[in-house]
């Protein structure tokens, strides 16, 4: 039976249930928190780069169990957190200093304090995930304290649950959050909401998605919302009808067989980052540079592909691995090679009423394969790429190329392969001379644009030089050393 449309959204903030009536489902969580007086959560960049707005939500981890996850509240529409439990910096220290707060005090990890709540929330989530390290705060920027004191705070929290020399410690404090997590329900229920002249739907079955898309042909689909959140937060765009895909079981499957890996379109990147580590080295590498943890816990593979951004980080990797998309609509299912999916700038082969269900990546065995990916940006992590590249080279017993994939992002209107250069490589001996021939061809393979991140000439050089870097790192000598080590 279909649930009736309701005019309120319910969520839990710092242990208290909040019922919001006639509120816009596309107001960001950050905006709501600050309007409701929870001003400990700060607004910095508004586009998920600085982490000042970080809060923790209870959601399913890669193992299916409830987990505190640090997220950027500036990118999340309020509708997307309906039914969820949220912890803000006010909730972390409402009775006594939490161990991560105490550690920040002890090590002098705060000066102006503007970024501190975000750091505290990232450390808080990592504390309960037993993952306190530099990576847990990679999405948090500090402009005055300096990172050494904050790193010491993380180390202090690791070494002792309750750092010495700090007052207001309570044995019940940590137990409170642990116990709440044990009894939390991270499953998402169906939502049919209408408020402020907007609709927000969160169906639980794929058939319901098709029905809603038929009813609202101009509706916007949302999963993690890290890209769409920019349109809401930064560009102030309005979305009259949003259909969330987060609760669709068919889109959250992950299958790892001897022949292939299949990843549901709504699986967060952090899930398959953990569960598939070591299966595809080039995918591991790109996920490391993809974005901060706050983004990876929300962003989905289907979203990264479906936006058809020419600078999306994962499409070049998937193109190099010959990935196939499974698409579905009320009319049925079909499969399409990823290389045929991108039709133009922000244009895809998706038909009306159709959604991405999953991505299938074939495995290879018994092949002498070299595979790696690279991302060049102005910052190491948590930045838009200037050029992204992913390469696959298979060799026969005579070290001749029998299979080649050279895929790029940031050099054309879509993610693209250098097919002419791939064909040039087939049959050639994998050596420096062959690579130099490929480099010459690669410099002429694309006509990139000049923008604020880099010039066209710089991008052309990167296209060629990244392939040479790949050869230097994965050339014949390197492989022989691997075999004999």
C-alpha positions as CSV (number, residue, x, y, z in Angstrom):
1,X,0.0,0.0,0.0
2,X,1.4,3.4,-1.0
3,X,2.0,5.8,1.9
4,X,-0.1,9.0,1.9
5,X,1.7,12.2,1.3
6,X,2.6,14.0,4.5
7,X,3.3,17.6,5.3
8,X,6.0,17.1,7.9
9,X,9.5,15.7,8.1
10,X,10.9,14.0,11.2
11,X,14.6,13.7,12.2
12,X,16.6,13.3,15.4
13,X,19.1,15.9,16.4
14,X,21.4,15.3,19.4
15,X,19.0,12.7,20.8
16,X,15.8,14.8,20.5
17,X,13.1,14.1,17.9
18,X,12.3,17.1,15.7
19,X,9.1,17.4,13.6
20,X,9.2,20.0,10.9
21,X,6.0,21.0,9.2
22,X,5.8,22.8,5.8
23,X,9.5,23.2,5.6
24,X,11.3,23.3,2.2
25,X,12.8,19.8,1.6
26,X,15.6,21.4,-0.4
27,X,16.9,23.8,2.3
28,X,20.3,22.5,3.3
29,X,20.8,20.8,6.6
30,X,23.4,23.5,7.4
31,X,20.9,26.3,6.7
32,X,18.3,24.6,8.9
33,X,20.7,24.0,11.8
34,X,21.8,27.6,11.9
35,X,18.3,29.0,11.5
36,X,17.2,26.8,14.4
37,X,19.9,28.2,16.7
38,X,22.4,25.4,16.4
39,X,25.1,27.8,15.3
40,X,28.1,25.7,16.5
41,X,28.0,24.3,12.9
42,X,29.7,26.9,10.8
43,X,29.3,27.9,7.2
44,X,32.6,28.3,5.3
45,X,32.8,27.6,1.6
46,X,29.3,26.3,1.0
47,X,30.5,23.7,-1.5
48,X,31.9,20.9,0.6
49,X,35.6,21.9,0.4
50,X,36.4,23.3,3.9
51,X,34.6,21.0,6.3
52,X,33.5,23.8,8.7
53,X,29.9,22.6,8.4
54,X,30.7,19.0,9.3
55,X,28.2,17.0,11.3
56,X,27.8,13.3,12.0
57,X,24.8,11.2,10.8
58,X,24.0,7.7,11.7
59,X,24.0,5.6,8.5
60,X,24.9,2.1,7.3
61,X,28.6,1.4,7.1
62,X,30.2,-0.8,4.5
63,X,29.5,-3.8,6.8
64,X,25.8,-2.9,7.0
65,X,26.0,-1.9,10.6
66,X,25.1,1.6,12.0
67,X,28.0,4.0,11.9
68,X,28.6,7.6,12.7
69,X,29.6,9.3,9.4
70,X,31.0,12.7,9.0
71,X,29.3,14.7,6.3
72,X,29.2,18.2,4.9
73,X,25.8,19.6,6.0
74,X,26.1,22.4,3.4
75,X,25.5,19.8,0.6
76,X,22.6,17.8,2.1
77,X,19.0,18.8,1.4
78,X,16.9,18.5,4.6
79,X,14.7,15.9,2.9
80,X,17.7,13.6,2.6
81,X,18.2,13.4,6.3
82,X,14.5,12.8,7.2
83,X,14.3,9.9,9.6
84,X,18.0,10.0,10.3
85,X,19.9,10.7,13.6
86,X,22.2,13.7,13.5
87,X,24.9,14.7,15.9
88,X,26.2,18.3,15.9
89,X,29.0,19.8,17.9
90,X,26.5,21.0,20.6
91,X,25.4,17.4,21.1
92,X,28.9,16.1,21.4
93,X,29.8,18.2,24.4
94,X,26.4,18.9,26.0
95,X,27.3,17.3,29.4
96,X,31.1,17.1,29.4
97,X,34.0,17.3,27.1
98,X,34.2,14.4,24.7
99,X,37.6,12.7,24.4
100,X,38.3,14.3,21.0
101,X,37.3,17.8,22.4
102,X,39.5,17.2,25.5
103,X,42.4,16.2,23.2
104,X,41.9,19.4,21.2
105,X,42.1,21.5,24.4
106,X,45.1,19.7,25.7
107,X,47.2,20.0,22.4
108,X,46.1,23.6,21.7
109,X,44.3,22.5,18.5
110,X,42.1,25.7,18.2
111,X,42.8,29.4,17.8
112,X,40.0,31.4,16.2
113,X,37.7,28.4,16.6
114,X,35.8,28.9,13.4
115,X,36.9,25.6,11.9
116,X,37.1,23.7,15.2
117,X,33.6,22.4,15.3
118,X,34.1,20.7,11.9
119,X,37.4,19.1,13.0
120,X,35.7,17.9,16.2
121,X,32.9,16.3,14.3
122,X,35.3,14.6,11.9
123,X,37.3,13.3,14.8
124,X,34.1,12.3,16.6
125,X,33.0,10.1,13.7
126,X,36.5,8.6,13.3
127,X,36.7,7.9,17.1
128,X,33.8,5.5,17.0
129,X,34.9,4.0,13.7
130,X,38.3,3.3,15.3
131,X,39.9,5.3,12.4
132,X,41.6,8.3,14.0
133,X,44.3,9.3,11.6
134,X,45.2,12.1,9.2
135,X,42.7,10.9,6.6
136,X,39.8,11.4,8.9
137,X,40.3,15.2,8.8
138,X,41.5,15.5,5.2
139,X,38.3,17.4,4.3
140,X,38.7,20.0,7.1
141,X,40.7,23.2,6.4
142,X,42.3,25.3,9.1
143,X,43.6,28.7,8.4
144,X,45.2,29.8,11.7
145,X,45.9,27.0,14.2
146,X,48.2,24.8,12.0
147,X,47.7,21.1,11.5
148,X,50.4,19.8,13.8
149,X,48.4,20.6,16.9
150,X,45.3,19.0,15.4
151,X,47.2,15.9,14.4
152,X,48.5,15.7,18.0
153,X,44.9,15.9,19.2
154,X,44.0,12.9,17.0
155,X,47.0,11.0,18.3
156,X,46.2,11.9,21.9
157,X,42.6,10.6,21.5
158,X,44.0,7.4,20.1
159,X,46.5,6.9,23.0
160,X,44.0,7.5,25.7
161,X,40.2,7.5,25.7
162,X,40.3,10.2,28.4
163,X,43.5,12.4,28.1
164,X,45.2,13.3,31.3
165,X,45.1,16.9,32.7
166,X,41.7,17.8,31.3
167,X,38.8,18.2,33.7
168,X,35.1,17.4,33.2
169,X,35.6,13.8,32.2
170,X,32.8,11.3,32.6
171,X,32.8,7.5,32.1
172,X,29.2,7.7,31.0
173,X,30.0,10.1,28.1
174,X,31.6,7.7,25.6
175,X,29.2,4.9,26.7
176,X,26.2,7.2,25.8
177,X,27.2,7.5,22.1
178,X,28.3,3.9,21.9
179,X,24.9,2.8,23.3
180,X,23.0,5.1,21.0
181,X,24.8,3.6,18.0
182,X,24.1,0.1,19.1
183,X,20.4,0.8,19.3
184,X,20.2,3.0,16.2
185,X,18.3,2.0,13.1
186,X,20.3,3.0,10.0
187,X,17.6,1.8,7.6
188,X,15.7,4.4,5.6
189,X,11.9,4.4,5.4
190,X,9.7,5.5,2.6
191,X,8.9,9.2,2.5
192,X,6.2,11.0,0.5
193,X,6.4,14.7,1.5
194,X,4.8,17.9,0.3
195,X,5.7,21.2,1.8
196,X,6.5,24.8,0.8
197,X,5.2,23.9,-2.7
198,X,7.8,21.2,-3.2
199,X,7.7,17.4,-3.2
200,X,10.2,15.1,-1.8
201,X,9.9,11.3,-2.3
202,X,12.1,8.5,-1.0
203,X,10.7,5.3,-2.4
204,X,12.0,1.9,-1.3
205,X,11.4,-0.1,-4.6
206,X,12.6,0.6,-8.1
207,X,9.1,0.2,-9.5
208,X,8.0,3.1,-7.4
209,X,10.8,5.2,-8.9
210,X,9.5,4.5,-12.4
211,X,5.9,5.3,-11.3
212,X,7.1,8.7,-9.8
213,X,9.1,9.5,-12.9
214,X,6.1,8.8,-15.0
215,X,4.0,11.1,-12.8
216,X,6.6,13.8,-12.7
217,X,8.6,13.7,-16.0
218,X,10.7,16.8,-14.9
219,X,11.6,15.4,-11.4
220,X,15.2,15.4,-10.3
221,X,16.8,12.3,-9.0
222,X,19.1,12.5,-6.0
223,X,21.3,10.0,-4.3
224,X,24.2,11.2,-2.2
225,X,23.6,14.8,-3.3
226,X,27.2,15.9,-3.4
227,X,26.9,17.3,-6.9
228,X,23.2,18.4,-6.7
229,X,24.0,19.9,-3.3
230,X,26.2,22.5,-5.0
231,X,23.2,23.6,-7.1
232,X,21.2,24.0,-4.0
233,X,23.8,25.5,-1.7
234,X,26.0,27.5,-4.1
235,X,23.7,28.3,-7.1
236,X,20.5,28.6,-5.1
237,X,18.6,26.5,-7.7
238,X,15.0,25.3,-7.0
239,X,13.9,21.7,-7.5
240,X,10.1,21.4,-7.3
241,X,10.2,17.6,-7.2
242,X,13.1,15.5,-5.8
243,X,13.1,11.7,-5.9
244,X,15.7,10.1,-3.6
245,X,17.3,6.8,-4.6
246,X,19.0,6.2,-1.2
247,X,16.5,3.5,0.0
248,X,16.3,1.4,-3.2
249,X,17.7,-2.0,-2.4
250,X,18.3,-2.9,-6.1
251,X,20.6,0.1,-6.4
252,X,22.7,-0.7,-3.3
253,X,23.9,-4.2,-4.2
254,X,27.6,-5.1,-4.5
255,X,28.6,-8.4,-6.0
256,X,32.2,-9.6,-6.4
257,X,32.5,-12.8,-8.4
258,X,35.4,-14.5,-10.2
259,X,34.3,-13.0,-13.5
260,X,33.2,-9.5,-12.6
261,X,32.4,-6.9,-9.9
262,X,28.9,-5.3,-10.0
263,X,28.4,-2.1,-8.0
264,X,24.9,-0.6,-7.4
265,X,24.4,2.9,-8.6
266,X,23.5,4.1,-5.1
267,X,26.3,2.5,-3.2
268,X,28.4,5.2,-1.5
269,X,32.0,5.4,-2.6
270,X,33.3,4.7,0.9
271,X,31.5,1.3,0.9
272,X,33.2,-0.2,-2.2
273,X,36.4,1.7,-1.3
274,X,36.5,-0.6,1.8
275,X,35.0,-3.8,0.3
276,X,36.8,-3.9,-3.0
277,X,40.2,-2.7,-1.9
278,X,42.9,-4.5,-3.9
279,X,40.6,-5.8,-6.6
280,X,41.3,-2.9,-9.1
281,X,44.4,-1.0,-8.2
282,X,43.6,2.0,-10.5
283,X,40.2,2.3,-8.8
284,X,41.8,2.3,-5.3
285,X,44.2,5.0,-6.4
286,X,41.5,7.3,-7.8
287,X,39.3,6.9,-4.8
288,X,42.2,7.9,-2.5
289,X,42.4,11.3,-4.4
290,X,38.7,11.5,-5.2
291,X,37.6,13.7,-2.3
292,X,37.5,13.9,1.5
293,X,35.8,11.3,3.6
294,X,32.8,13.6,4.1
295,X,32.1,13.4,0.4
296,X,33.0,9.7,-0.1
297,X,30.5,8.7,2.6
298,X,27.7,10.4,0.5
299,X,28.8,10.3,-3.1
300,X,27.7,7.4,-5.3
301,X,29.0,5.7,-8.4
302,X,25.8,6.3,-10.3
303,X,25.8,10.0,-9.4
304,X,29.5,10.4,-10.5
305,X,28.6,8.8,-13.9
306,X,25.1,10.2,-14.3
307,X,26.1,13.8,-14.0
308,X,28.3,13.3,-17.2
309,X,30.8,15.8,-16.0
310,X,33.9,16.0,-18.2
311,X,36.0,16.2,-15.0
312,X,34.4,13.4,-13.1
313,X,37.1,11.4,-11.4
314,X,35.8,7.8,-11.8
315,X,34.7,7.6,-15.4
316,X,38.2,7.6,-16.8
317,X,39.0,4.6,-14.5
318,X,35.9,2.8,-15.5
319,X,36.5,3.5,-19.2
320,X,40.0,2.0,-18.9
321,X,38.5,-1.1,-17.2
322,X,35.8,-1.6,-20.0
323,X,32.9,-1.1,-17.6
324,X,29.3,-1.7,-18.6
325,X,26.2,0.1,-17.3
326,X,23.0,-1.6,-16.5
327,X,20.0,0.7,-17.1
328,X,16.4,0.2,-16.3
329,X,13.0,1.8,-16.8
330,X,9.3,0.7,-16.7
331,X,10.0,-0.7,-20.2
332,X,12.7,-3.1,-19.0
333,X,16.4,-3.3,-18.7
334,X,19.4,-2.9,-21.1
335,X,23.1,-2.9,-20.9
336,X,25.5,-0.4,-22.5
337,X,29.3,0.0,-22.6
338,X,30.3,3.0,-20.7
339,X,32.1,4.4,-23.7
340,X,28.8,4.7,-25.5
341,X,27.0,6.3,-22.6
342,X,28.4,9.9,-22.8
343,X,27.0,11.7,-25.8
344,X,28.1,15.3,-25.2
345,X,28.7,17.9,-22.5
346,X,26.5,16.8,-19.6
347,X,24.5,14.6,-22.1
348,X,24.1,10.9,-21.8
349,X,22.3,8.0,-23.5
350,X,19.7,7.8,-20.6
351,X,16.2,7.6,-22.1
352,X,13.1,9.3,-20.4
353,X,12.1,7.4,-17.3
354,X,15.4,5.4,-17.2
355,X,17.9,5.2,-14.3
356,X,21.4,3.7,-13.8
357,X,21.0,0.5,-11.8
358,X,24.6,-0.7,-11.6
359,X,28.1,-0.7,-13.1
360,X,29.7,-4.0,-14.0
361,X,33.5,-4.2,-14.3
362,X,35.0,-7.4,-15.8
363,X,37.9,-9.1,-14.2
364,X,40.9,-10.6,-16.1
365,X,43.1,-13.5,-15.1
366,X,46.2,-15.1,-16.6
367,X,47.1,-11.8,-18.3
368,X,50.3,-9.7,-17.8
369,X,48.4,-6.5,-17.0
370,X,49.6,-3.0,-16.0
371,X,46.9,-0.7,-14.7
372,X,47.0,2.6,-12.8
373,X,45.2,6.0,-12.6
374,X,46.4,9.6,-11.9
375,X,44.8,12.8,-10.9
376,X,46.4,16.2,-11.2
377,X,44.8,19.1,-9.2
378,X,45.8,22.2,-7.4
379,X,45.5,20.4,-4.1
380,X,46.4,16.8,-3.4
381,X,43.0,15.6,-2.3
382,X,39.5,17.2,-2.1
383,X,39.9,19.2,-5.3
384,X,38.6,19.2,-8.9
385,X,41.0,17.6,-11.3
386,X,42.8,19.5,-14.0
387,X,43.4,16.2,-15.8
388,X,42.6,12.7,-14.7
389,X,43.9,9.7,-16.5
390,X,43.7,5.9,-16.3
391,X,45.7,3.4,-18.2
392,X,45.5,-0.4,-18.8
393,X,48.2,-2.2,-20.8
394,X,48.2,-6.0,-21.4
395,X,51.3,-7.7,-22.7
396,X,52.0,-11.1,-24.3
397,X,55.0,-13.3,-23.5
398,X,57.2,-11.2,-25.9
399,X,56.3,-8.0,-24.1
400,X,54.1,-6.8,-27.0
401,X,51.0,-4.9,-26.3
402,X,47.8,-6.9,-26.9
403,X,45.3,-4.7,-25.2
404,X,45.4,-0.9,-24.5
405,X,43.1,1.5,-22.8
406,X,44.1,5.2,-22.3
407,X,41.2,7.1,-20.7
408,X,41.1,10.8,-19.7
409,X,39.0,13.4,-18.0
410,X,39.3,17.2,-18.2
411,X,40.4,17.2,-21.9
412,X,37.2,17.1,-23.8
413,X,33.4,17.7,-23.4
414,X,33.1,14.2,-22.0
415,X,35.3,11.5,-20.3
416,X,37.1,10.1,-23.3
417,X,39.5,7.4,-24.5
418,X,42.5,8.0,-26.8
419,X,41.3,5.3,-29.2
420,X,43.7,6.1,-32.1
421,X,46.7,5.9,-29.7
422,X,45.4,2.7,-28.3
423,X,45.3,1.2,-31.8
424,X,48.8,2.5,-32.4
425,X,50.1,0.6,-29.4
426,X,48.7,-2.8,-30.4
427,X,51.5,-5.1,-31.5
428,X,54.3,-2.8,-30.3
429,X,57.0,-3.8,-27.9
430,X,56.3,-2.2,-24.5
431,X,59.5,0.0,-24.2
432,X,60.6,3.6,-24.1
433,X,60.6,4.0,-27.9
434,X,57.0,2.9,-28.1
435,X,56.0,5.2,-25.3
436,X,57.7,8.2,-27.0
437,X,55.7,7.5,-30.2
438,X,52.5,7.3,-28.1
439,X,53.5,10.6,-26.4
440,X,53.8,12.4,-29.7
441,X,50.3,11.1,-30.8
442,X,48.8,12.0,-27.4
443,X,49.8,15.6,-27.6
444,X,47.6,15.9,-30.7
445,X,44.8,13.6,-29.5
446,X,42.6,16.2,-27.8
447,X,41.7,19.9,-28.0
448,X,41.2,20.8,-24.3
449,X,40.0,24.2,-23.1
450,X,41.8,26.8,-21.1
451,X,40.2,27.7,-17.8
452,X,41.2,28.9,-14.3
453,X,42.6,25.5,-13.4
454,X,45.0,25.1,-16.3
455,X,45.7,26.1,-19.9
456,X,45.0,24.0,-22.9
457,X,48.8,23.6,-23.6
458,X,49.3,22.4,-20.0
459,X,46.6,19.9,-20.3
460,X,48.1,18.6,-23.6
461,X,51.4,18.1,-21.8
462,X,49.7,16.3,-19.0
463,X,47.9,13.9,-21.3
464,X,51.3,12.8,-22.8
465,X,53.5,13.0,-19.7
466,X,51.1,11.0,-17.5
467,X,51.3,8.2,-19.9
468,X,55.1,8.3,-19.7
469,X,54.9,8.4,-15.9
470,X,52.8,5.3,-16.1
471,X,55.5,3.6,-18.2
472,X,58.3,4.6,-15.8
473,X,56.3,3.2,-12.9
474,X,55.0,0.1,-14.6
475,X,57.6,-0.6,-17.3
476,X,59.2,-4.0,-18.0
477,X,62.0,-3.5,-15.4
478,X,59.5,-2.7,-12.7
479,X,57.5,-5.9,-13.5
480,X,60.6,-8.1,-13.5
481,X,61.5,-6.7,-10.1
482,X,58.0,-7.5,-8.8
483,X,58.2,-11.1,-10.1
484,X,61.6,-11.8,-8.5
485,X,61.0,-10.0,-5.2
